[in-house]
């Protein structure tokens, strides 16, 4: 019964993350998310995965493995957007007045 509750929690929390991940993967738009928050979240999920492996808990392992793959992909997309080389400004165009917040 305990592992069933773990699987139910794993399915619900992982499934709640999927729509946002799909939208970001589809649009490649990461402007609305924080790089620092996603880095911390991804590391936290990786630690939960290690914890699940240590406990040999299939529900913790499964949920965090799926979430780590999705969060890691989004983190890479966000990092690329933040650390991308700025594009040259076309002649006659003006530069933005503020830098994006990571």
Secondary structure as GFF3:
##gff-version 3
##sequence-region A 1 102
A	DSSP	alpha_helix	2	27	.	.	.	ID=ss1
A	DSSP	alpha_helix	35	55	.	.	.	ID=ss2
A	DSSP	alpha_helix	58	83	.	.	.	ID=ss3
###
